[in-house]
Amino acid sequence: MMTEPLFDSAQFRQVCGHFPTGVTAVTAVTGPSSGSAVAALTVNSFTSVSLEPAKVLFCVANSSSSFRVLMESARIAIHILSQDQEDVARRFATSGLTGAEKLSGVSWVPGPDGVPLLPGTPAVLAGRRNEVITSGDHVIVLLDVDHVHLKPTKVPALSFYRGRFAAPTPVPE
Ligand SMILES: Cc1cc2nc3c(=O)[nH]c(=O)nc-3n(C[C@H](O)[C@H](O)[C@H](O)COP(=O)(O)O)c2cc1C
């Protein structure tokens, strides 16, 4: 039996926000039979899951306008953003813009299956949606990773802490 929580969702969000995270930009494209629609959203619920085979996950709100494209996606790319890509993170987190509108404000190139790729990103993983697990008002999207890309950079990763894009930590030598 579930007991009623003694906190509200704002308190829950505030407590979870004390966990500092990196910031990713997720892009996705549907197959041609679904009209090749694109999605773009900022995500900090990313984590690696399995090394062999390579699997990662992220969570997406079922209220997100990106939800349908992600559920019908042929390919998904996860860009681990650097500190000089905060503008991308802010744009991809803007409600009321379509995926195509979010992408029209940034530089991108089409990758395999047409998935939008953001050049200049230090680390990129791409692959296909494997499993989707519904949990509360979000779904957990598990991705089978078949492509990874690293771009050497001295710019620290973008991070998010207590509701703000956080001060950088230096890149280790
Ligand atoms: C730092 C940061 C992290 C976010 N992480 C997630 C996330 O993990 N899952 C999610 O569904 N939304 C997340 N969001 C919110 C979405 O990026 C944002 O609500 C969405 O893209 C706005 O457009 P939409 O609601 O039309 O999809 C995050 C926003 C920010 C600023």
The ligand as an SDF file (V2000), in Angstrom:
LIG
                    3D

 31 33  0  0  0  0  0  0  0  0999 V2000
   19.0230   21.0450  -17.1210 C   0  0  0  0  0  0  0  0  0  0  0  0
   17.7300   20.4650  -17.6230 C   0  0  0  0  0  0  0  0  0  0  0  0
   17.5440   19.0930  -17.5780 C   0  0  0  0  0  0  0  0  0  0  0  0
   16.3560   18.5110  -18.0390 C   0  0  0  0  0  0  0  0  0  0  0  0
   16.2060   17.1530  -17.9920 N   0  0  0  0  0  0  0  0  0  0  0  0
   15.0630   16.5770  -18.4390 C   0  0  0  0  0  0  0  0  0  0  0  0
   14.9130   15.1580  -18.4170 C   0  0  0  0  0  0  0  0  0  0  0  0
   15.7990   14.4210  -17.9870 O   0  0  0  0  0  0  0  0  0  0  0  0
   13.7480   14.6470  -18.9070 N   0  0  0  0  0  0  0  0  0  0  0  0
   12.7430   15.4400  -19.3920 C   0  0  0  0  0  0  0  0  0  0  0  0
   11.7150   14.9150  -19.8180 O   0  0  0  0  0  0  0  0  0  0  0  0
   12.8650   16.7940  -19.4270 N   0  0  0  0  0  0  0  0  0  0  0  0
   14.0060   17.3690  -18.9680 C   0  0  0  0  0  0  0  0  0  0  0  0
   14.1570   18.7240  -19.0050 N   0  0  0  0  0  0  0  0  0  0  0  0
   13.0800   19.5210  -19.5500 C   0  0  0  0  0  0  0  0  0  0  0  0
   13.0590   19.4960  -21.0580 C   0  0  0  0  0  0  0  0  0  0  0  0
   14.2990   19.7990  -21.6590 O   0  0  0  0  0  0  0  0  0  0  0  0
   12.0190   20.5650  -21.5030 C   0  0  0  0  0  0  0  0  0  0  0  0
   10.8870   20.4770  -20.7200 O   0  0  0  0  0  0  0  0  0  0  0  0
   11.4960   20.3080  -22.8170 C   0  0  0  0  0  0  0  0  0  0  0  0
   12.4500   20.1210  -23.7900 O   0  0  0  0  0  0  0  0  0  0  0  0
   10.6510   21.5340  -23.1990 C   0  0  0  0  0  0  0  0  0  0  0  0
   10.0180   21.2170  -24.3230 O   0  0  0  0  0  0  0  0  0  0  0  0
    8.7660   20.2140  -24.4070 P   0  0  0  0  0  0  0  0  0  0  0  0
    8.0760   20.1820  -23.0870 O   0  0  0  0  0  0  0  0  0  0  0  0
    8.0010   20.8290  -25.4850 O   0  0  0  0  0  0  0  0  0  0  0  0
    9.3980   18.8880  -24.7630 O   0  0  0  0  0  0  0  0  0  0  0  0
   15.3320   19.3330  -18.5520 C   0  0  0  0  0  0  0  0  0  0  0  0
   15.5230   20.7230  -18.5950 C   0  0  0  0  0  0  0  0  0  0  0  0
   16.7070   21.2830  -18.1420 C   0  0  0  0  0  0  0  0  0  0  0  0
   16.9000   22.7720  -18.2200 C   0  0  0  0  0  0  0  0  0  0  0  0
  1  2  1  0
  2  3  1  0
  2 30  2  0
  3  4  2  0
  4  5  1  0
  4 28  1  0
  5  6  2  0
  6  7  1  0
  6 13  1  0
  7  8  2  0
  7  9  1  0
  9 10  1  0
 10 11  2  0
 10 12  1  0
 12 13  2  0
 13 14  1  0
 14 15  1  0
 14 28  1  0
 15 16  1  0
 16 17  1  0
 16 18  1  0
 18 19  1  0
 18 20  1  0
 20 21  1  0
 20 22  1  0
 22 23  1  0
 23 24  1  0
 24 25  2  0
 24 26  1  0
 24 27  1  0
 28 29  2  0
 29 30  1  0
 30 31  1  0
M  END
$$$$
